[in-house]
């Protein structure tokens, strides 16, 4: 019996909530690699808008990999994949490139040829913005393709799809919910009592967020919190990146491990609302404050928690 070198042939796609913090994205990247990455995968396509967390996910999947578009602005030059030698003990096995970034320096056709040559030489290539280069890849789709929007979609495509353009369209439309939710989440943190803010943890729901509290129910007036956040949203405060650990909302510098995953101003957050009661999760043994953003699309007497993730 012959073996094609491909694994998980029956896997179509899997969906995860897209975390908004750096550490959670690293952890999810590691989990995705353990569950879905095969040693036979040579072409990994990553699709998502700027600030969606592509680089963080890649660092979680491939610890120690040198990214050529480092977030600190240190860009690797010359681009290693453009100069792969046939010989040399120290040649890399895995290469990375960001097509959107590299397109400013190198023609897409040249990049496509370099990717193809690397794969033929047995190298693995991780390609950000894979949807941009796919039309030049002579119908060579990714072995593993990951789209990052409001959710993270992990797919093992075949000639029948999904196509990179389809995945890009899906995640490009949904990323706005994640940015709105993150901004609303940080605003809630800002207006929490200090003792509750210090013990709040982050969890996810569709088109929203959860603040989780261990041990005992938080001392929070939900109606008052919702009013304060809604007032800040109506004030349309500017939101700017400070550094990898902080974001500025209006005049307040707030700790944040996903400072690029925000809307540009608080006024861009649409239809923010809080669940008007604190929920106890008997499985995780914690108390939850739930918030949602975007148009109500089912289960929206916001108090109907059973429908949140089915919208």
C-alpha positions in Angstrom: 0.0 0.0 0.0 1.4 3.4 -1.0 1.5 6.3 1.4 1.1 9.8 0.1 2.9 11.5 2.9 -0.3 13.5 3.8 -2.1 13.0 7.2 -5.5 13.8 8.5 -7.1 13.4 5.1 -10.6 13.5 6.5 -10.1 16.8 8.3 -12.1 19.6 6.6 -11.8 22.5 9.1 -11.9 23.3 12.7 -12.9 26.5 14.4 -11.5 28.2 17.6 -12.3 31.5 19.3 -9.6 33.9 18.4 -7.9 35.1 21.6 -7.2 38.8 22.0 -4.1 38.5 24.2 -0.5 37.6 23.3 -0.1 34.7 25.8 -3.5 33.1 24.9 -2.6 33.3 21.2 0.8 31.7 21.8 -1.0 28.9 23.7 -3.5 28.3 21.0 -0.8 28.3 18.3 1.0 25.5 20.3 -2.3 23.6 20.6 -3.1 23.9 16.8 0.4 22.6 16.0 0.0 19.6 18.3 -3.4 18.7 16.9 -3.1 19.5 13.2 0.5 20.0 12.0 2.0 17.1 10.2 5.8 16.7 9.6 4.9 16.2 6.0 3.3 19.7 5.7 5.6 21.8 3.5 3.4 24.9 2.8 1.5 26.6 5.7 -0.8 29.4 4.6 -1.7 32.1 7.1 -4.6 34.5 6.2 -5.8 37.5 8.1 -5.8 41.3 8.3 -3.1 43.4 10.0 -3.4 43.2 13.7 -5.3 39.9 13.7 -2.5 38.1 15.5 -0.9 36.1 12.6 2.6 36.6 13.9 1.7 35.6 17.5 0.0 32.4 16.2 3.0 31.5 14.1 5.4 32.0 17.1 3.1 29.7 19.1 3.1 27.1 16.4 6.8 27.3 15.6 8.7 28.4 18.8 12.1 30.0 17.9 11.3 30.6 14.3 12.8 33.9 13.1 10.0 35.9 11.5 11.1 38.2 8.6 8.6 40.9 9.6 9.4 41.2 13.3 6.8 43.3 15.2 9.5 45.4 16.6 10.4 46.6 13.1 13.6 44.5 12.7 13.2 43.0 9.3 15.5 40.2 8.1 17.5 41.2 5.0 18.2 39.7 2.6 15.1 37.6 2.6 16.5 34.1 3.4 14.1 32.2 1.1 15.4 34.1 -1.9 18.9 32.6 -1.4 18.5 28.9 -0.5 21.7 27.0 -1.2 21.7 23.4 -2.3 24.4 22.6 0.2 25.3 23.6 3.7 24.8 21.9 7.0 23.4 25.1 8.6 20.7 25.7 6.0 17.3 26.3 7.6 14.5 23.8 7.4 11.7 26.2 7.9 11.3 29.6 6.2 8.8 32.5 6.8 7.7 35.4 4.7 5.0 38.0 4.8 3.7 38.4 1.2 2.1 41.8 1.8 5.3 43.2 3.3 7.7 41.6 0.8 5.6 42.8 -2.2 7.0 46.2 -1.6 10.5 44.9 -2.4 10.1 41.9 -4.6 7.7 40.9 -7.4 5.1 38.4 -6.4 6.1 36.1 -9.2 9.7 35.9 -7.8 8.3 35.2 -4.3 6.1 32.4 -5.8 9.0 30.8 -7.5 11.1 31.0 -4.4 8.4 29.3 -2.3 8.0 26.6 -5.0 11.7 25.9 -5.1 12.0 25.7 -1.3 9.2 23.2 -1.2 10.8 21.1 -3.9 14.0 21.1 -1.8 12.1 19.6 1.1 11.9 22.9 3.1 8.8 24.0 5.0 7.5 27.5 4.2 5.1 29.6 6.4 3.4 32.3 4.3 1.5 35.2 5.7 -1.2 36.6 3.4 -1.2 33.4 1.5 -4.3 34.5 -0.4 -2.2 37.2 -2.2 0.4 34.7 -3.6 -1.9 31.7 -4.3 -2.9 32.8 -7.9 0.7 32.5 -8.9 1.3 29.1 -7.2 0.0 27.1 -10.2 -2.9 25.7 -8.2 -0.6 24.5 -5.4 -2.7 25.1 -2.3 -1.4 25.1 1.2 -1.1 21.8 3.0 -2.4 23.5 6.1 -4.3 26.8 5.9 -5.3 29.0 8.8 -7.5 32.0 8.7 -7.7 34.5 11.6 -10.6 36.8 12.1 -13.2 36.8 14.9 -12.5 33.1 14.9 -9.5 31.0 13.9 -10.3 28.5 11.1 -7.9 25.6 10.6 -8.3 23.8 7.3 -6.6 21.1 5.3 -7.7 22.1 1.8 -8.0 19.9 -1.2 -8.5 20.8 -4.9 -12.2 21.1 -4.0 -11.5 23.9 -1.5 -11.6 25.8 0.6 -9.7 28.3 -1.6 -7.5 31.0 0.0 -9.8 33.8 -1.3 -12.8 32.2 0.3 -11.1 32.0 3.7 -9.8 35.6 3.3 -13.3 36.9 2.6 -14.7 35.1 5.7 -12.1 36.3 8.2 -11.8 39.8 6.7 -15.5 40.3 7.4 -15.4 38.9 11.0 -12.3 40.6 12.4 -14.3 43.8 13.1 -16.2 41.9 15.8 -13.0 40.8 17.5 -11.7 44.4 17.5 -14.9 45.8 18.9 -15.1 43.1 21.6 -11.5 43.7 22.6 -12.1 47.5 23.0 -15.3 46.9 25.0 -13.5 44.4 27.1 -10.7 46.8 28.0 -13.2 49.6 28.7 -14.9 47.2 31.2 -11.6 46.5 32.8 -10.9 50.3 33.1 -14.2 50.8 35.0 -14.0 47.8 37.2 -13.3 48.4 40.9 -9.5 48.0 41.4 -9.7 44.9 43.5 -11.9 43.2 40.9 -9.8 44.3 38.0 -6.7 42.7 39.5 -8.3 39.3 39.7 -10.2 39.3 36.4 -9.3 36.7 33.8 -10.2 36.7 30.1 -12.3 34.2 28.2 -14.2 34.2 25.0 -17.7 34.0 23.5 -18.9 34.7 19.9 -19.0 38.4 19.1 -18.1 39.2 22.7 -16.0 38.6 25.8 -16.1 37.1 29.3 -14.4 38.4 32.4 -13.9 35.5 34.8 -13.5 35.7 38.6 -12.4 32.8 40.8 -13.3 32.1 44.4 -16.2 34.5 44.9 -18.7 36.6 43.0 -17.3 40.0 42.0 -18.6 43.1 43.7 -19.7 44.9 40.5 -22.9 46.8 39.7 -23.5 45.6 36.1 -25.9 48.4 35.2 -23.4 51.0 36.4 -20.6 49.3 34.5 -22.6 49.2 31.3 -23.5 52.9 31.6 -19.8 53.9 32.1 -18.6 51.9 29.2 -21.5 53.1 27.0 -20.6 56.7 27.9 -17.0 56.1 26.9 -18.1 54.6 23.6 -20.3 57.6 22.9 -17.4 59.9 23.6 -15.5 58.4 20.6 -12.2 58.4 22.4 -9.1 57.8 20.2 -7.3 54.4 20.6 -3.6 54.2 19.9 -0.9 51.6 20.3 1.7 52.3 23.0 3.8 49.2 23.1 3.4 45.4 23.2 2.0 45.6 26.7 -0.2 48.8 26.6 -2.8 50.6 24.7 -4.0 54.2 25.1 -7.7 54.8 25.2 -8.4 58.6 25.4 -6.0 59.8 28.1 -5.7 56.4 29.9 -2.8 54.0 29.2 -4.1 50.5 29.9 -2.2 47.2 30.2 -3.0 45.1 27.1 -1.2 42.2 25.5 -3.0 42.6 22.2 -2.7 46.4 21.6 -3.1 46.2 17.8 -6.4 44.3 18.0 -8.6 47.3 18.6 -10.9 49.6 16.7 -9.4 53.1 16.0 -11.7 54.9 18.4 -14.3 53.8 21.0 -17.1 55.2 18.8 -16.5 52.3 16.4 -17.8 49.8 19.0 -21.4 49.0 17.8 -24.3 47.9 20.0 -22.3 47.1 23.2 -24.3 45.5 25.9 -23.7 43.4 29.1 -25.5 40.4 30.3 -27.5 41.9 33.3 -26.5 39.3 35.7 -23.3 37.5 36.8 -23.2 33.9 35.7 -21.7 31.0 37.6 -19.8 28.4 35.6 -20.0 25.1 37.5 -17.4 23.5 35.2 -14.7 26.1 35.6 -15.9 27.1 39.0 -15.8 30.8 38.3 -18.1 33.8 38.0 -18.6 35.4 34.7 -19.4 38.9 33.4 -20.4 38.6 29.7 -20.4 41.4 27.1 -21.4 41.4 23.5 -21.0 43.7 20.5 -22.4 44.1 17.0 -26.0 43.6 15.7 -28.2 41.3 17.7 -28.7 38.1 15.7 -30.5 35.7 17.9 -30.9 35.0 21.6 -30.9 38.7 22.0 -32.7 39.4 25.0 -29.0 39.4 26.0 -30.1 37.4 29.0 -30.6 34.3 26.9 -27.1 32.9 27.5 -27.8 29.5 25.9 -27.8 31.0 22.4 -24.6 33.1 22.6 -22.3 30.8 20.6 -25.0 29.6 18.1 -25.5 33.0 16.5 
